[in-house]
Amino acid sequence: MLPWIQLDRATIPGEAGDLRLKRRGSEFSIMLGSTELMNSRLSGSEEALATLSCERIAGRKNPTMLVGGLGMGFTLRAALSALPQDAHVIVAELVSAVVEWGRGPLADLHNGTLDDPRVAIHIGDVGALIRSKKAVYDAILLDVDNGPDGLTRASNDGLYSHEGLHAARSALRPGGVLAVWSSAPDRAFTRRLREVGFATEEVGVRANSKNGARHVLWMATKR
């Protein structure tokens, strides 16, 4: 078996951890410590995060979508395939090196999406961006941790708290969707979504194939 080769390392701003980009043949992995955050062979649930969100806002004119976390670009690529040409997509990525990877060693995975005229890249905290807006977004997609807790950054816990969910709800237009990716179910998070006024659906999706790991997406609609 081919060995993993580390291509780059990037420090998460304000945190002690580092992200590591690794390659084995044509396969890529982004690691946080011993935890694999994403793998180029497993894209199904990240793509579903985008496609299910786009289905729920279909028909809107000039839709605006905020994507929290660029990763390997699977969610962005799927969103651009489903959204109309008058859409606007803001990608908030905290670690600037992840964007550089998307234009460098991961360019084939991104397939030109970073140069799509509908896309704007924001280097910074997605939580701060959410808190700064009112009734702006038709959809907010969050895939910045392995679930509704601050794995990559302890401060990300605020995204999933009652306060953070109220901020997301305020940033959405009526009928807008908050979509959150997770590697596992979390009943307490489902309860919090409903407590702040979201109509909430918990969707199980496979990581890639019928035999892949089962992940969870929360599709929460602003009533």
C-alpha positions in Angstrom: 0.0 0.0 0.0 1.2 3.5 -0.8 2.3 5.6 2.2 0.6 8.8 3.2 2.7 11.9 2.3 2.1 15.2 4.2 1.9 18.0 1.7 1.3 21.0 4.1 0.4 22.0 7.6 -1.7 25.1 8.6 -2.4 26.5 12.0 -6.0 27.2 13.0 -6.1 30.9 14.0 -6.5 31.4 17.7 -6.3 27.7 18.4 -3.5 25.2 19.4 -4.3 22.7 16.6 -3.0 22.3 13.1 -4.6 21.1 9.9 -2.5 18.7 7.9 -3.1 18.0 4.2 -2.0 14.5 3.2 -1.9 12.5 -0.1 -1.7 8.8 -0.9 -1.6 8.3 -4.6 -4.7 10.1 -5.9 -6.4 10.2 -2.5 -6.3 13.3 -0.2 -7.0 13.7 3.5 -7.3 16.6 5.8 -6.4 15.8 9.4 -6.8 17.5 12.7 -4.5 15.6 15.1 -5.4 12.0 14.7 -8.9 12.8 13.5 -9.6 12.8 9.7 -11.9 15.7 9.0 -12.4 14.8 5.3 -11.2 12.4 2.6 -11.4 12.9 -1.1 -13.0 9.4 -1.5 -16.0 10.3 0.7 -18.0 13.2 -0.6 -21.6 12.0 -0.6 -22.9 13.6 2.6 -21.1 16.9 1.9 -22.8 17.0 -1.6 -26.2 16.1 0.0 -25.8 19.1 2.4 -25.8 21.4 -0.7 -28.4 19.6 -2.9 -31.0 19.2 -0.1 -30.6 22.8 0.8 -30.9 23.9 -2.8 -34.1 21.9 -3.1 -35.6 23.8 -0.2 -34.9 27.2 -1.7 -35.6 26.3 -5.3 -37.4 29.0 -7.3 -36.1 32.0 -5.4 -34.7 34.9 -7.4 -31.1 35.9 -6.7 -30.7 33.4 -3.8 -27.9 34.1 -1.4 -26.1 31.2 0.3 -23.5 31.2 3.0 -21.3 28.1 3.2 -19.3 27.7 6.4 -16.2 25.7 5.7 -14.6 25.2 2.3 -13.0 21.8 2.9 -12.3 20.0 -0.3 -15.0 21.9 -2.1 -17.6 19.1 -2.4 -20.4 21.2 -0.9 -19.6 24.3 -3.0 -19.3 22.3 -6.2 -22.7 20.6 -5.6 -24.3 23.9 -4.6 -23.1 25.6 -7.8 -24.5 22.8 -9.9 -27.9 23.2 -8.4 -28.2 27.0 -8.0 -29.3 29.4 -10.7 -26.9 31.7 -12.5 -28.2 34.7 -10.5 -27.2 33.1 -7.2 -24.6 34.5 -4.8 -22.5 32.1 -2.7 -20.3 33.3 0.1 -17.8 30.8 1.4 -16.4 31.5 4.9 -13.2 29.7 5.6 -11.2 30.4 8.7 -7.9 28.9 7.5 -6.5 30.7 4.5 -4.3 27.8 3.6 -7.4 25.7 2.8 -8.3 28.1 0.0 -4.7 27.9 -1.2 -4.9 24.1 -1.2 -8.1 24.5 -3.3 -6.1 26.4 -5.9 -3.1 24.1 -5.6 -3.0 20.4 -4.9 -6.8 20.1 -4.6 -7.5 22.1 -7.7 -8.8 19.0 -9.6 -11.4 18.4 -6.9 -12.6 22.0 -6.9 -12.9 21.9 -10.7 -12.8 25.7 -11.1 -15.5 26.5 -8.5 -13.3 29.1 -6.8 -13.3 31.1 -10.0 -17.0 30.9 -10.5 -18.4 34.5 -10.7 -21.1 33.6 -8.3 -18.6 32.8 -5.5 -17.0 35.2 -3.0 -14.4 33.9 -0.5 -14.5 35.3 3.1 -11.4 34.5 5.2 -12.7 34.6 8.7 -15.1 33.2 11.3 -18.4 32.2 9.9 -20.0 32.8 13.3 -19.0 36.5 13.2 -20.4 36.8 9.7 -23.7 35.3 10.7 -24.0 37.6 13.7 -23.4 40.6 11.5 -26.3 40.0 9.2 -30.1 40.2 9.4 -32.5 38.6 7.0 -29.8 38.3 4.2 -29.3 34.6 3.5 -31.7 32.1 1.9 -29.5 29.2 3.1 -26.7 28.8 5.7 -24.7 25.6 5.4 -22.4 24.7 8.2 -19.7 22.0 7.8 -16.9 23.4 10.1 -16.8 20.6 12.6 -17.6 16.9 12.8 -20.9 17.8 14.4 -22.7 20.4 16.5 -19.7 20.9 18.8 -16.5 22.8 18.5 -14.1 20.1 17.3 -11.8 22.2 15.2 -12.2 25.3 17.4 -13.6 25.4 20.9 -15.1 28.7 20.1 -17.3 27.1 17.4 -19.5 25.8 20.3 -21.2 29.1 20.0 -22.5 28.3 16.6 -24.6 25.5 18.0 -25.8 27.1 21.2 -29.2 28.7 21.6 -27.6 32.1 21.1 -25.8 31.0 17.9 -29.0 29.4 16.5 -31.0 32.6 17.2 -28.3 34.5 15.3 -28.5 32.1 12.4 -32.3 32.4 12.4 -32.1 36.2 12.3 -29.6 36.1 9.4 -32.0 34.0 7.3 -34.8 35.3 5.2 -38.3 33.9 5.9 -38.4 30.3 4.9 -34.6 30.2 4.7 -32.7 27.0 5.6 -30.0 26.3 8.1 -28.2 23.1 7.2 -25.7 21.4 9.5 -23.5 18.4 8.8 -22.6 15.9 11.5 -20.8 12.5 11.7 -23.4 11.3 14.3 -26.9 12.1 15.7 -27.3 14.6 18.5 -30.7 14.7 20.1 -29.9 17.8 22.2 -29.0 19.8 19.1 -32.3 18.7 17.4 -34.1 20.0 20.5 -32.3 23.3 20.5 -33.1 23.9 16.8 -36.8 23.4 17.6 -36.6 25.6 20.7 -35.4 28.6 18.8 -38.2 28.3 16.2 -36.8 26.1 13.4 -39.0 23.5 11.7 -36.4 20.7 11.8 -35.8 17.6 9.8 -32.9 15.2 10.6 -31.7 13.3 7.5 -29.5 10.3 7.5 -27.1 10.1 4.5 -24.2 7.9 3.5 -20.7 9.2 3.3 -20.3 7.9 -0.2 -21.9 4.6 -1.1 -24.6 2.2 0.1 -21.9 0.7 2.4 -20.4 4.0 3.6 -20.6 5.4 7.0 -24.0 7.1 7.9 -23.8 10.8 8.6 -26.5 13.2 9.7 -27.8 16.4 8.2 -30.1 18.8 10.0 -32.3 20.7 7.6 -33.8 23.5 9.7 -36.3 25.9 8.1 -37.1 29.4 9.5 -40.8 29.5 10.1 
